């Protein structure tokens, strides 16, 4: 079992930055690939970024490429999402997830956090 808790969300102006964190419980964190997804009101959940267990492989959605960076610290059981140059359309609830391999498909992940709200104002 892996329990995930996101933090770092909040209100920020367009062009600003936030860093989301996802803290995982359990000693097996380093075995899991991690992903970030988001869901805006009235929209389907969408993939944001993913990282392999070692950090050697990362995936990123085109909509955030060049602005968002995913990273992890296995010693701290934490995965991060650094978000720069935020846009109003980045407003959503952001979720982290754990799975066996990095993927853009939510169904590939076994464990999910409760989410953290990110609101970008114009």
C-alpha positions in Angstrom: 0.0 0.0 0.0 1.1 3.5 -0.8 -0.6 6.6 0.6 -0.1 9.9 -1.2 -0.6 13.4 0.2 -0.2 16.4 -2.1 0.7 19.9 -0.9 1.8 23.2 -2.2 -1.3 24.3 -4.1 -2.7 27.8 -3.8 -3.6 31.0 -5.6 -1.0 32.6 -7.9 -1.1 35.3 -10.6 -0.5 34.4 -14.2 3.2 34.2 -14.9 4.0 33.1 -11.4 5.3 29.8 -10.0 4.3 27.1 -7.6 6.0 23.9 -6.5 3.7 21.0 -5.7 4.9 18.1 -3.5 3.5 14.7 -3.1 4.6 12.8 0.0 4.3 9.0 0.0 4.1 6.6 2.9 5.6 3.2 2.9 9.1 1.9 2.2 8.3 0.9 -1.3 8.1 4.4 -2.8 11.3 4.0 -4.8 9.8 1.1 -6.6 7.0 3.1 -8.1 6.7 5.4 -11.1 4.9 8.6 -10.2 2.6 10.8 -12.2 0.8 14.1 -11.9 -2.7 14.6 -13.3 -5.1 17.5 -13.1 -8.8 18.1 -13.4 -10.4 21.4 -14.0 -14.1 22.0 -13.3 -16.3 20.5 -15.9 -13.4 18.8 -17.6 -12.0 15.4 -17.7 -8.8 14.5 -15.8 -5.7 15.0 -17.9 -2.1 13.9 -17.7 0.5 16.4 -16.7 3.8 14.6 -16.1 5.3 11.3 -15.0 8.7 10.0 -13.8 10.2 6.6 -13.5 11.2 5.1 -10.2 14.8 6.1 -10.8 14.1 9.5 -12.2 15.8 8.5 -15.4 12.7 8.8 -17.6 10.2 11.6 -17.6 7.1 12.3 -19.6 5.4 15.6 -20.0 2.2 16.8 -21.6 2.6 19.1 -24.5 0.5 21.7 -22.8 3.0 22.1 -20.0 6.3 21.3 -21.7 8.9 23.8 -21.1 7.0 25.2 -18.1 6.5 22.3 -15.7 9.2 19.9 -14.4 8.7 16.7 -12.5 11.3 15.4 -10.1 11.6 13.0 -7.2 13.6 12.4 -4.1 13.5 8.8 -3.1 15.2 9.4 0.2 12.4 11.8 1.1 9.7 9.7 -0.4 8.5 12.8 -2.3 7.8 13.7 -5.9 7.6 17.3 -7.0 6.0 19.3 -9.8 7.7 22.6 -10.4 5.3 24.9 -12.3 6.6 28.1 -13.9 5.0 30.6 -16.2 1.6 29.6 -14.9 -1.4 30.4 -17.1 -5.1 30.8 -16.1 -5.8 27.5 -18.0 -3.6 25.7 -15.5 -6.2 26.2 -12.9 -7.3 22.7 -11.6 -7.0 20.2 -8.8 -3.7 18.5 -9.1 -3.3 14.8 -8.2 -0.3 12.6 -7.8 -0.4 8.9 -8.5 1.8 5.9 -8.1 2.1 3.0 -10.6 4.5 0.5 -12.0 5.7 2.5 -14.9 5.5 6.1 -16.1 2.4 6.6 -18.2 0.1 9.3 -19.5 -2.9 7.0 -18.8 -4.5 7.3 -15.5 -5.6 3.6 -15.5 -2.0 2.6 -15.2 -1.8 4.0 -11.7 -2.8 2.1 -8.6 -2.7 4.7 -5.9 -3.9 8.3 -5.9 -3.7 11.3 -3.6 -6.6 13.5 -2.6 -5.5 16.4 -4.7 -4.4 20.0 -4.2 -6.1 23.0 -5.7 -4.1 25.4 -8.0 -5.8 28.6 -9.0 -4.1 31.0 -11.4 -5.6 34.4 -11.6 -5.3 36.8 -14.6 
